[in-house]
Amino acid sequence: MFARHTSRSVLLVLGAIAVLSLGTGTAGPGWGPLAGPNPFLGPTGTATMHGDAGSSDAVPHAGPGPGARGIGGYPLGAACPTLLQGADGLVVALCTAVADRAPVVHLIDPSAGGIPDTGSAMSGSLAQLTLTKGGLLGGVYAYLDHADRLVVVDGNRMLLRIAHERGARGWELRVVEAVDLTTAIPADDGVTGLVPDWSGTVWFATENGIVGTVTAAGVIATLTLPTEEKVANSISSAPSGRVAVATTHALYEFGTDASGKPVQLWRAAYDRGPARKPGQLSWGTGSTPTYFGPDTGADYLTIVDNAADQVKVLVFRSGSGELVCTRPVLTEGGAGSENSPIGIGGSVFVASTYGYPYPAVPEGAGPAQPATAPFTGGMTRVDVDRDGCRTVWENTARSAAVPHISTADGLIYTVTRDGIPNTTPLDAYSFTVIDPEDGAVVGRNDLPPTMLADPLQTSPLILRNGEVLQGVTTGIVRIGR
């Protein structure tokens, strides 16, 4: 998954911009295919945290390229893990306020350019709406529907559609539709994953293992997974109508019966290891399941397990659950990942979060073993072909955000954490561009110290104009050419 957000102020370091240019990428466009667009989502690449309904972490438009640098931001006093851009070009940000950890929706116009890097206290938010607070994981995963409305479940277990519109007094955010899920979800539970399928039905999964559907008519149906299985990541859907859910014990794929009720198609247990690892937020896979594939863009499903000494990427065939292949990953870095893999064509990219210093973990996550570890980083590319899985490359990038790939310019974009593996609150960060062909870093530009705050392994938004917005603990950093 994206590594869930928490609220923490980060010490800012004063200094000047230092730019390090490391060449130009050799990868060309043409990565793919992506699965067909979901008609009930906003624009492909910007309507979900992971780019699309299948959580590919791939976008069809170009990013800023190797020379990108920090150019401003939005100091919102909140951690902002969910950044989405609608067809109208406006950005809807789902954040958590530093002061009280309440979820807050912000509306941002990226064409206005944001706040320059001057230390200004102005926020740049056009409108905001505070939602009812739930658990640490609740209200993190949301999406924009085909009408640019934010779809989210709040702490009252209400499925909300939040529209933005401009009136006589300026922009406003307001709830235009609400479905009460309290009859389906107990008071001590909350939604962690949310996605529409290709019929418009909204699927959800709760922390305690309830998988449910809400039709356009508001009809709710659920099934309950085994008691010991928790859902700590988001969920994904494919054009086939199938929906994938990863629990702390197994990967599932679901469909619906004639009445629209969710039904289990298959279950595949994985090695969850002896305990939660440092740099992960649950005892099990850290992956939001990723649909990818060389034929339809959704032929396969992949997650990373949580095996004790060496984690593996697991690739399953969508529809049947057949295990296509497995492969050890992150053998040169930290052996653990809390991030959703990139999945595109026949390739999977996995980034390590082992040892990442999250300031908080969800209630009930359990102790990490060991309690702490250095954040060494590392990324691996694995390709799937007729002979199984093979490792193409590994590198030592210390990714502090969820990497995304552009299928238009053939580059991977992320934010890396600078310094030595033993992290401190004074660490600096760089916007980093990686060539997916060989794993080489082709661009790394220091983010200005006045913008510095921990990305907390959250997901960047590559805007359709090629700029990037990256959520951090204190707001949003803006990155451009």
KALIN-V458778 format. One record per residue. RES is the residue in one small letter. SS is DSSP state (@ for helix, = for strand, . for the rest). Layout:
BEGIN
res	ss
RES	SS
RES	SS
END
This chain:
BEGIN
res	ss
m	.
f	=
a	.
r	.
h	.
t	.
s	.
r	.
s	.
v	.
l	.
l	.
v	.
l	.
g	.
a	.
i	.
a	.
v	=
l	=
s	.
l	.
g	.
t	.
g	.
t	.
a	.
g	.
p	.
g	.
w	.
g	.
p	.
l	.
a	.
g	.
p	.
n	.
p	.
f	.
l	=
g	.
p	.
t	.
g	.
t	.
a	.
t	=
m	.
h	.
g	.
d	.
a	.
g	.
s	.
s	.
d	.
a	=
v	=
p	.
h	.
a	.
g	.
p	.
g	.
p	.
g	.
a	.
r	=
g	=
i	=
g	=
g	=
y	=
p	=
l	.
g	.
a	=
a	=
c	=
p	=
t	=
l	=
l	=
q	=
g	.
a	.
d	.
g	.
l	=
v	=
v	=
a	=
l	=
c	=
t	=
a	=
v	.
a	.
d	.
r	.
a	.
p	=
v	=
v	=
h	=
l	=
i	=
d	=
p	@
s	@
a	@
g	.
g	.
i	=
p	.
d	.
t	.
g	.
s	.
a	.
m	.
s	.
g	.
s	.
l	.
a	=
q	=
l	=
t	=
l	.
t	.
k	.
g	.
g	.
l	.
l	.
g	.
g	.
v	.
y	.
a	.
y	=
l	=
d	=
h	.
a	.
d	.
r	.
l	=
v	=
v	=
v	=
d	.
g	.
n	.
r	.
m	=
l	=
l	=
r	=
i	=
a	=
h	=
e	=
r	=
g	=
a	.
r	.
g	=
w	=
e	=
l	=
r	=
v	=
v	=
e	=
a	=
v	=
d	=
l	.
t	.
t	.
a	.
i	.
p	.
a	.
d	.
d	.
g	.
v	=
t	=
g	=
l	=
v	=
p	=
d	.
w	.
s	.
g	.
t	.
v	=
w	=
f	=
a	=
t	=
e	.
n	.
g	.
i	=
v	=
g	=
t	=
v	=
t	.
a	.
a	.
g	.
v	.
i	=
a	=
t	=
l	=
t	=
l	.
p	.
t	.
e	.
e	.
k	.
v	.
a	.
n	.
s	.
i	.
s	=
s	=
a	.
p	.
s	.
g	.
r	.
v	=
a	=
v	=
a	=
t	.
t	.
h	.
a	=
l	=
y	=
e	=
f	=
g	=
t	=
d	.
a	.
s	.
g	.
k	.
p	=
v	=
q	=
l	=
w	=
r	=
a	=
a	=
y	.
d	.
r	.
g	.
p	.
a	.
r	=
k	.
p	.
g	.
q	.
l	.
s	.
w	.
g	.
t	.
g	.
s	.
t	.
p	.
t	=
y	=
f	=
g	.
p	.
d	.
t	.
g	.
a	.
d	.
y	=
l	=
t	=
i	=
v	=
d	.
n	.
a	.
a	.
d	.
q	.
v	.
k	=
v	=
l	=
v	=
f	=
r	=
s	.
g	.
s	.
g	.
e	.
l	=
v	=
c	=
t	=
r	=
p	=
v	.
l	.
t	.
e	.
g	.
g	.
a	.
g	.
s	.
e	.
n	=
s	.
p	.
i	=
g	=
i	=
g	.
g	.
s	=
v	=
f	=
v	=
a	=
s	.
t	.
y	.
g	.
y	.
p	.
y	.
p	.
a	.
v	.
p	.
e	.
g	.
a	.
g	.
p	.
a	=
q	.
p	.
a	.
t	.
a	.
p	.
f	.
t	.
g	.
g	.
m	=
t	=
r	=
v	=
d	=
v	=
d	=
r	.
d	.
g	=
c	=
r	=
t	=
v	=
w	=
e	=
n	=
t	.
a	.
r	.
s	=
a	.
a	.
v	=
p	.
h	=
i	=
s	=
t	.
a	.
d	.
g	.
l	=
i	=
y	=
t	=
v	=
t	=
r	=
d	.
g	.
i	.
p	.
n	.
t	.
t	.
p	.
l	.
d	.
a	.
y	=
s	=
f	=
t	=
v	=
i	=
d	=
p	.
e	.
d	.
g	.
a	.
v	=
v	=
g	=
r	=
n	=
d	=
l	.
p	.
p	@
t	@
m	@
l	.
a	.
d	.
p	.
l	.
q	.
t	.
s	=
p	.
l	=
i	=
l	.
r	.
n	.
g	.
e	.
v	=
l	=
q	=
g	=
v	=
t	.
t	.
g	=
i	=
v	=
r	=
i	=
g	=
r	.
END
